Amino acid sequence: MRQREVLGLVAGAVVWPLAVRAQNAGRYRVPYLAFSGEDDGGYALVFAARLRELGLIEGQNLTLIYRSAEGHADRLPGLAAELLQSGPHILVAGLGTLTAQAAKRATPTVPVVFANVGDPLGAGLVSNLARPGGNATGLSSQSSDIGGKRLQLFRELIPTTKSVAALFNPESPFSAAAMRELRPAGNVATIVIHALEAKSAEEIPARFATAAQAGVTGLIVLDDPLFTSLRDELCRLAAAHRLPALFGDRLFAEAGGLVAYGPDRRANFRRAADYVEKILKGATPADLPVEQSTKFDLVLNLRTAKALGLTIPPTLLARADEVIE
């Protein structure tokens, strides 16, 4: 979903410049800072829909302002500063740790609600999960055992699994933390983990070639906004190298990835709207605990499995939240 489409659906005023929007604002002004309009768009709609359920309605008592860095991390600080010019009551950070960090660094006073951060403590967003202590709080997609569960899924899908490649971005706080967690999980599962670093789109094709040459059973792509924005290309490369691939977001399975297993981000964005409502009613971010994901999505793509010559076990199909046929 492009930024203009999201603006039309979420903010309801595509052509208004920010200054004009501020003059015509509803009672509450809630800007939304996105890393990538293509990826944040659907989640922004889930967020806005939940606000409506809570009685916060665009054009009546609420003004939503949407800005996207379109996948360019260097644009985030400038966009966060721009959004603060509207005099917001709360600043919402969409997908990714970098988005939340940009929002937090832009203001020490305006409440910041993040919807999808891997490690809020490690990223310096909060001082304590139970009592954040500053102006930021929200939802964490962190799970201490998700690496082990993903390796278990590989074993169920391909019982002979001995080695798996893991693609991660060392410059992304969550991706790097997930890689550190995956290594010991591999030791427990007696699965060799081949770590593949990729900091840019240009590096990714070579990493897939390395994985194929290493003879790994499959590939795990660890969560990162860069990879999400390139999901069509990653799924194409996995198919070209005949690599069974597991991803962290259902968007990948919808794009042709074999398996997606990760936090239910739609649930996180609905909860982010709840946080916004609580703060608007007088709660302070310092006292609102950071919530960790409790629901995880398993999405299987049968078309991709067939193309790879794989038969997905009935027990795995029965546990899936969604099966793409």
Residue pairs with C-beta under 8 A, 6 or more apart in sequence:
1 37
1 38
1 41
1 42
2 37
2 38
2 41
3 34
3 37
3 41
3 66
3 67
3 68
3 70
4 14
5 41
6 34
6 37
6 40
6 41
6 44
6 45
6 66
6 68
7 13
7 14
7 66
8 14
9 45
9 48
10 32
10 44
10 45
10 48
10 58
10 64
10 66
11 21
11 58
11 63
11 64
11 65
11 66
12 58
12 59
12 64
13 21
16 24
18 65
18 82
18 83
18 85
18 86
19 85
21 63
21 65
21 86
22 29
22 85
22 86
22 87
24 63
25 63
25 86
26 58
26 59
26 60
26 61
26 62
26 63
27 61
27 62
28 56
28 61
28 62
28 63
28 89
28 90
28 280
29 62
29 63
29 65
29 86
29 87
29 88
29 89
30 51
30 56
30 62
30 63
30 64
30 65
30 88
30 89
30 90
30 91
30 92
30 276
31 64
31 65
31 66
31 67
31 83
31 84
31 86
31 88
31 91
31 92
32 40
32 44
32 47
32 64
32 65
32 66
32 67
32 92
32 94
33 67
33 69
33 76
33 79
33 80
33 83
33 91
33 92
33 93
33 94
33 99
33 102
33 103
34 40
34 41
34 44
34 66
34 67
34 68
34 69
34 94
34 95
34 99
35 68
35 69
35 71
35 73
35 76
35 94
35 95
35 96
35 98
35 99
35 225
35 229
36 68
36 69
36 70
36 71
36 95
36 225
36 228
36 229
37 68
37 70
38 70
38 71
38 229
39 95
39 225
39 228
39 229
39 251
40 68
40 94
40 95
43 94
43 95
43 115
43 116
43 265
43 266
43 269
44 66
44 94
44 269
46 266
46 269
46 270
47 92
47 115
47 269
47 270
47 272
47 273
48 58
48 64
48 273
50 269
50 270
50 273
50 274
51 57
51 58
51 62
51 64
51 273
51 276
51 277
52 58
54 273
54 274
54 277
55 61
56 62
56 273
56 276
56 277
56 280
58 64
65 83
65 86
65 88
67 79
67 82
67 83
68 79
69 75
69 76
69 79
69 99
71 225
71 226
71 229
73 98
73 225
76 98
76 99
76 102
77 102
77 105
77 106
79 102
80 91
80 102
80 103
80 105
80 106
80 107
81 106
83 91
83 106
84 91
84 106
84 107
84 110
88 110
89 110
89 111
89 279
89 280
90 110
90 111
90 112
90 113
90 276
90 279
90 280
91 103
91 106
91 107
91 110
91 111
91 112
91 113
92 103
92 112
92 113
92 114
92 115
92 272
92 276
93 99
93 100
93 102
93 103
93 104
93 112
93 113
93 114
93 115
93 117
93 138
94 115
94 116
95 115
95 116
95 225
95 228
95 265
96 116
96 117
96 172
96 174
96 224
96 225
97 117
97 118
97 119
97 123
97 125
97 172
97 173
97 174
98 172
98 173
98 225
99 114
99 225
100 112
100 114
100 117
100 120
100 123
100 125
100 136
100 138
101 123
101 124
101 125
103 112
103 114
103 136
104 112
104 124
104 125
104 134
104 135
104 136
107 135
108 134
108 135
109 135
110 135
111 135
111 136
111 137
111 279
111 284
111 285
112 135
112 136
112 137
112 138
112 285
113 136
113 137
113 138
113 272
113 275
113 276
113 279
113 285
114 120
114 125
114 136
114 137
114 138
114 139
114 272
115 138
115 139
115 265
115 268
115 269
115 271
115 272
116 139
116 141
116 263
116 265
116 268
116 269
117 123
117 125
117 138
117 139
117 140
117 141
117 142
117 174
118 140
118 141
118 142
118 173
118 174
118 175
118 177
118 178
118 223
119 140
119 142
119 173
119 174
119 177
120 126
120 129
120 132
120 136
120 138
120 140
120 142
120 290
121 127
121 128
121 129
122 173
122 177
123 173
123 174
125 132
125 134
125 136
126 132
126 133
126 134
126 136
126 137
126 290
127 133
127 134
129 140
129 289
129 290
129 292
130 289
130 290
131 286
131 287
131 289
132 285
132 286
132 287
132 288
132 289
132 290
133 286
134 285
134 286
135 285
135 286
136 285
137 275
137 285
137 286
137 288
137 289
137 290
138 272
138 275
138 290
138 291
139 268
139 269
139 271
139 272
139 275
139 290
139 291
139 292
139 293
140 290
140 291
140 292
140 293
141 174
141 223
141 262
141 263
141 265
141 268
141 292
141 293
142 174
142 177
142 292
142 293
143 263
143 292
143 293
143 296
144 181
145 185
146 178
146 181
146 261
146 262
146 296
147 178
147 181
147 182
147 185
147 186
148 185
148 188
148 189
149 261
149 296
150 182
150 220
150 246
150 261
151 161
151 164
151 182
151 185
151 186
151 189
151 191
151 220
152 189
153 246
153 259
153 261
153 298
153 316
154 161
154 164
154 191
154 217
154 218
154 220
154 244
154 246
155 161
155 189
155 191
156 313
156 315
156 316
157 218
157 244
157 259
157 310
157 312
157 313
157 316
158 217
158 218
158 244
158 310
160 217
161 191
161 217
161 218
162 191
162 192
162 217
163 191
163 192
163 193
163 194
163 214
163 215
163 216
163 217
164 186
164 191
164 192
164 193
164 194
164 216
164 217
164 218
164 219
164 220
165 193
165 194
165 195
165 196
165 210
165 211
165 214
165 216
165 218
165 219
165 220
165 243
166 179
166 182
166 193
166 194
166 195
166 196
166 219
166 220
166 221
166 222
167 196
167 198
167 204
167 207
167 211
167 219
167 220
167 221
167 222
167 227
167 234
168 175
168 176
168 178
168 179
168 195
168 196
168 197
168 198
168 222
168 224
169 175
169 176
169 197
169 198
169 199
169 222
169 224
169 226
169 227
170 176
170 179
170 197
170 199
171 199
172 224
172 225
172 226
174 223
174 224
175 222
175 223
175 224
175 227
178 222
178 223
179 195
179 222
182 193
182 220
182 222
183 193
183 195
186 192
186 193
194 210
194 211
194 214
194 216
196 207
196 210
196 211
197 203
197 207
198 204
198 207
198 226
198 227
200 226
201 226
201 230
201 233
204 230
204 233
204 234
204 237
205 237
208 219
208 237
208 238
208 240
208 241
208 243
209 241
211 219
211 241
211 243
212 241
212 242
212 243
216 243
217 244
218 243
218 244
218 245
218 246
218 258
219 238
219 243
219 244
219 245
219 246
220 245
220 246
220 247
221 227
221 234
221 245
221 246
221 247
221 248
221 252
222 248
223 248
223 249
223 262
227 234
228 249
228 251
228 252
231 247
231 249
231 251
231 252
231 255
231 257
232 255
232 256
234 245
234 247
234 252
234 257
235 245
235 252
235 255
235 256
235 257
235 304
236 256
237 243
238 244
238 245
238 257
238 258
239 256
239 304
239 307
239 308
242 308
244 258
244 259
244 308
244 310
245 252
245 257
245 258
245 259
246 257
246 258
246 259
246 260
246 261
247 253
247 257
247 259
247 260
247 261
247 262
248 260
248 261
248 262
248 263
249 260
249 262
249 265
250 260
250 262
250 297
250 299
250 322
251 260
252 260
253 259
253 260
253 299
253 300
253 301
253 322
253 324
254 299
254 324
256 301
256 303
256 304
257 301
257 304
258 300
258 301
258 304
258 305
258 308
258 310
259 298
259 299
259 300
259 301
260 297
260 298
260 299
261 296
261 297
261 298
261 299
262 296
262 297
263 293
263 295
263 296
263 297
264 293
264 295
264 296
264 297
267 293
267 295
268 293
271 291
275 288
278 288
279 285
279 288
297 321
297 322
298 316
298 319
298 320
298 321
298 322
299 320
299 321
299 322
299 323
299 324
300 312
300 316
300 317
300 320
300 322
300 323
300 324
301 324
302 312
302 323
302 324
302 325
303 324
303 325
305 311
305 312
317 323
